[in-house]
Amino acid sequence: MIVGSLAAGYHLLGDGKEAQVQTKDIDCLLLPRVEAVRAGGQVAGDLLAARWRPRNEGEHARPGDENTPDRALPAVRLWPPDSKEWFIELLAAHDPADSADTRWLRLPLPGGHFGLPSYRYLDVATHGAPMTEFGLRCARPSLLALSNLLRNPEIRPETMDALVEGRRIRRSNKDLGRVVAIARLSGADGAREWPGVWVDALRACHGDVWRPLAGRTGNGLRALLASGSDLEEARVTCNAGLLARGPVTLEQYRREAERVLVDAIEPIEELAQGGGD
């Protein structure tokens, strides 16, 4: 299943010649979790046999072995046969009951040991994901937005590996920034439809605790709006990614973020405070 920027772009940008998503990595989520190691081995093996190549760059680039700690294993990142412009990365589904932000599954391959990372709250992005004409499910933009909001209730210090316009961007700013970009690409009224979709996904994936989760959905975005430097980082990543064909100014970006608060976050907070199931 495709998640991340490519999934959002698939649904929101259409198939016109001007449509584009500036992204290097194609995030491929293996479902269900109990099948991730078997499926990951099969997918990686098939692609390597078709002349895809490991992306041996950055930290933890070399394959590990049986003595390598899980968190020190390299992710499965593969370039297509004739390009280094983009690569796919294999992810595992996260156990909804697991409170860890990130968990790694060991994946032994003929060339060494690799890891399949899983990320908390990415499970909500899988809810109701439609099948595409390519035989792959593709996460809905509204639920990608919810996943990013839940995983980033604050601005965390970790930064991205790659520079964006010469800057070392915080991962939280990239994730929260994507929420704003998705809202802008969804149209003037698009975010108003999110609260109902969000509640359905939260009930399905986190039934017993959906209210407290819904109640803190806006924490990260409010933190972003409260910091001019973080908001600018988020804008820069969006202009280099989902908003590449229609970049925005900082003031336009701020207004879009404030609209998400009014149209989507405040309504779901009200639903979380209501009675019943």
C-alpha positions as CSV (number, residue, x, y, z in Angstrom):
1,M,0.0,0.0,0.0
2,I,1.3,3.4,-1.0
3,V,1.5,6.1,1.8
4,G,3.2,9.5,2.0
5,S,3.5,12.3,-0.5
6,L,3.0,10.1,-3.5
7,A,-0.3,8.8,-2.2
8,A,-1.5,12.3,-1.5
9,G,-0.4,13.5,-5.0
10,Y,-2.1,10.5,-6.7
11,H,-5.5,11.5,-5.3
12,L,-5.1,15.3,-5.4
13,L,-3.1,16.3,-8.4
14,G,-4.8,14.2,-11.1
15,D,-3.0,12.9,-14.2
16,G,-2.5,16.1,-16.1
17,K,0.9,16.9,-17.7
18,E,1.4,19.7,-15.2
19,A,0.8,17.4,-12.2
20,Q,4.0,16.7,-10.2
21,V,5.1,15.5,-6.8
22,Q,8.6,16.4,-5.8
23,T,9.6,13.4,-3.7
24,K,12.6,11.0,-3.6
25,D,11.1,8.2,-1.6
26,I,8.0,6.1,-2.3
27,D,6.8,4.7,1.0
28,C,5.4,1.1,0.5
29,L,3.5,-0.2,3.6
30,L,3.3,-4.0,4.0
31,L,0.0,-5.3,5.5
32,P,-0.8,-7.0,7.7
33,R,2.1,-6.8,10.2
34,V,2.2,-10.5,10.8
35,E,3.0,-11.0,7.1
36,A,5.4,-8.1,6.8
37,V,8.6,-10.1,7.0
38,R,7.5,-12.8,4.5
39,A,6.0,-10.2,2.1
40,G,9.0,-7.9,2.5
41,G,11.4,-10.7,1.6
42,Q,9.3,-11.6,-1.4
43,V,9.0,-8.0,-2.7
44,A,12.7,-7.2,-2.1
45,G,13.8,-10.5,-3.7
46,D,11.6,-9.9,-6.8
47,L,12.8,-6.4,-7.3
48,L,16.5,-7.3,-6.8
49,A,16.0,-10.1,-9.4
50,A,14.6,-7.4,-11.7
51,R,17.8,-5.4,-11.4
52,W,16.6,-2.9,-8.7
53,R,19.6,-1.8,-6.6
54,P,20.0,-1.1,-2.9
55,R,20.4,2.5,-2.0
56,N,23.6,2.3,0.0
57,E,23.7,5.9,1.2
58,G,23.5,7.7,4.5
59,E,23.6,6.4,8.1
60,H,23.3,2.6,8.4
61,A,23.9,2.1,4.7
62,R,25.5,-1.3,4.9
63,P,23.5,-4.5,5.6
64,G,23.8,-5.8,9.1
65,D,24.1,-9.3,10.4
66,E,22.5,-11.4,13.2
67,N,24.5,-9.4,15.8
68,T,23.3,-5.9,14.6
69,P,20.7,-4.3,16.9
70,D,17.3,-4.0,15.3
71,R,17.4,-0.2,15.4
72,A,20.8,-0.1,13.7
73,L,19.7,-2.1,10.7
74,P,19.4,-0.3,7.3
75,A,15.9,0.1,5.9
76,V,15.1,-1.6,2.6
77,R,15.5,1.2,0.1
78,L,15.8,0.3,-3.6
79,W,16.5,2.3,-6.7
80,P,14.8,1.3,-10.0
81,P,17.2,-0.3,-12.6
82,D,17.9,2.8,-14.6
83,S,17.5,5.8,-12.2
84,K,18.8,7.3,-9.0
85,E,16.1,10.0,-9.0
86,W,13.8,8.1,-6.7
87,F,13.6,5.0,-4.6
88,I,11.1,2.8,-2.8
89,E,11.2,2.1,0.9
90,L,9.5,-0.8,2.6
91,L,7.6,-0.2,5.8
92,A,5.7,-2.6,8.2
93,A,2.3,-1.9,9.7
94,H,2.5,-0.8,13.4
95,D,0.7,-2.7,16.1
96,P,-2.0,-0.3,17.3
97,A,-1.4,-1.4,20.9
98,D,2.3,-0.6,20.6
99,S,3.0,2.8,22.3
100,A,6.5,3.1,20.8
101,D,6.9,5.8,18.2
102,T,9.0,3.6,15.9
103,R,9.5,-0.2,15.9
104,W,11.8,-2.3,13.6
105,L,11.2,-5.8,12.3
106,R,14.3,-7.7,11.3
107,L,14.3,-8.8,7.6
108,P,17.1,-11.3,6.7
109,L,17.9,-11.2,2.9
110,P,20.6,-13.0,1.0
111,G,22.8,-9.8,1.1
112,G,22.5,-9.4,4.9
113,H,20.1,-8.2,7.5
114,F,17.8,-5.3,6.9
115,G,14.9,-3.7,8.9
116,L,11.3,-2.8,8.3
117,P,10.4,0.3,10.3
118,S,6.8,0.8,11.5
119,Y,5.5,4.1,12.7
120,R,2.8,4.8,15.3
121,Y,-0.5,6.0,14.0
122,L,0.2,5.2,10.4
123,D,-2.5,2.6,10.8
124,V,-5.2,5.2,10.5
125,A,-4.0,6.0,7.0
126,T,-4.8,2.5,5.9
127,H,-8.5,2.8,6.8
128,G,-10.7,2.6,3.7
129,A,-7.7,3.0,1.3
130,P,-9.0,2.5,-2.2
131,M,-7.5,0.2,-4.8
132,T,-5.9,1.9,-7.8
133,E,-5.8,0.8,-11.4
134,F,-2.2,-0.3,-10.7
135,G,-3.3,-3.0,-8.3
136,L,-2.0,-1.1,-5.3
137,R,-4.0,0.5,-2.5
138,C,-3.3,4.2,-2.0
139,A,-3.9,6.0,1.3
140,R,-6.5,8.8,1.3
141,P,-5.1,12.3,1.8
142,S,-7.5,13.1,4.7
143,L,-6.2,10.2,6.7
144,L,-2.6,10.8,5.8
145,A,-3.2,14.2,7.4
146,L,-4.7,12.7,10.5
147,S,-1.8,10.3,10.8
148,N,0.7,13.1,10.6
149,L,-1.2,15.2,13.2
150,L,-1.4,12.3,15.7
151,R,2.3,11.4,15.4
152,N,3.4,15.0,15.9
153,P,1.6,16.5,19.0
154,E,4.7,18.7,19.4
155,I,7.7,19.9,17.4
156,R,10.3,17.3,18.0
157,P,14.1,18.0,17.5
158,E,14.8,15.2,15.1
159,T,15.8,16.4,11.6
160,M,15.5,14.9,8.1
161,D,18.6,13.4,6.5
162,A,18.4,15.4,3.3
163,L,18.7,19.1,3.1
164,V,15.8,21.2,1.7
165,E,17.1,24.5,0.1
166,G,20.2,24.1,2.2
167,R,18.3,23.7,5.5
168,R,18.2,20.9,8.0
169,I,14.4,20.5,8.4
170,R,12.8,19.0,11.5
171,R,10.8,15.9,10.7
172,S,7.8,17.2,12.7
173,N,7.7,20.3,10.5
174,K,7.8,18.2,7.4
175,D,4.9,16.0,8.6
176,L,2.7,18.8,10.0
177,G,3.5,20.9,6.9
178,R,2.1,18.1,4.7
179,V,-1.2,18.4,6.5
180,V,-1.5,22.1,5.4
181,A,-0.4,21.2,1.8
182,I,-3.0,18.5,1.6
183,A,-5.7,20.9,2.8
184,R,-4.7,23.5,0.2
185,L,-4.8,20.9,-2.6
186,S,-8.2,19.6,-1.3
187,G,-9.9,22.9,-2.3
188,A,-11.6,25.6,-0.3
189,D,-14.1,23.2,1.4
190,G,-12.0,20.0,1.4
191,A,-10.9,20.1,5.1
192,R,-14.5,20.5,6.2
193,E,-15.1,16.9,5.2
194,W,-12.3,15.6,7.4
195,P,-13.8,15.4,10.9
196,G,-16.3,12.7,10.0
197,V,-13.7,10.7,8.1
198,W,-11.3,11.1,11.0
199,V,-13.8,9.9,13.6
200,D,-14.6,6.8,11.5
201,A,-10.9,5.9,11.2
202,L,-10.2,6.5,14.8
203,R,-13.2,4.4,15.9
204,A,-12.1,1.6,13.6
205,C,-8.4,1.6,14.5
206,H,-8.4,2.9,18.1
207,G,-12.0,2.4,19.3
208,D,-11.5,2.5,23.1
209,V,-9.3,5.7,23.0
210,W,-10.6,7.5,20.0
211,R,-11.9,10.5,22.0
212,P,-8.6,11.4,23.7
213,L,-6.8,11.0,20.4
214,A,-9.2,13.2,18.6
215,G,-9.0,15.7,21.5
216,R,-5.3,16.3,20.9
217,T,-5.3,16.3,17.1
218,G,-4.6,20.0,16.9
219,N,-1.7,20.2,19.4
220,G,1.1,19.9,16.8
221,L,-0.4,22.3,14.3
222,R,-1.0,24.9,17.1
223,A,2.7,24.5,18.1
224,L,3.7,25.0,14.4
225,L,1.6,28.2,14.2
226,A,3.1,29.5,17.4
227,S,6.7,29.4,16.0
228,G,7.6,31.5,13.0
229,S,10.8,29.5,12.2
230,D,9.0,26.1,12.4
231,L,6.2,27.4,10.2
232,E,8.7,28.7,7.6
233,E,10.4,25.2,7.6
234,A,7.1,23.6,7.0
235,R,6.3,26.0,4.1
236,V,9.7,25.4,2.5
237,T,9.2,21.6,2.5
238,C,5.7,21.9,1.0
239,N,6.9,24.3,-1.7
240,A,9.6,21.8,-2.5
241,G,7.1,18.9,-2.5
242,L,3.3,18.7,-2.8
243,L,3.0,22.5,-3.6
244,A,5.9,22.5,-6.1
245,R,3.6,23.5,-9.0
246,G,1.9,26.2,-6.9
247,P,4.3,27.5,-4.2
248,V,2.9,29.8,-1.5
249,T,4.1,32.7,0.6
250,L,4.5,32.4,4.3
251,E,1.4,34.5,4.9
252,Q,-0.7,32.3,2.5
253,Y,0.7,29.2,4.3
254,R,-0.3,30.6,7.7
255,R,-3.8,31.4,6.5
256,E,-4.1,27.8,5.2
257,A,-3.0,26.3,8.5
258,E,-5.4,28.5,10.4
259,R,-8.2,27.3,8.1
260,V,-7.4,23.7,8.9
261,L,-7.8,24.6,12.6
262,V,-11.2,26.1,12.0
263,D,-12.6,23.6,9.4
264,A,-11.2,20.3,10.7
265,I,-9.5,20.4,14.1
266,E,-12.0,22.4,16.1
267,P,-14.9,20.3,14.9
268,I,-13.3,17.0,15.8
269,E,-12.3,18.4,19.2
270,E,-16.0,19.2,19.7
271,L,-17.0,15.7,18.6
272,A,-14.5,14.3,21.1
273,Q,-16.1,16.2,23.9
274,G,-19.6,15.0,23.0
275,G,-21.5,12.1,24.6
276,G,-22.2,8.5,23.3
277,D,-19.8,6.3,21.4
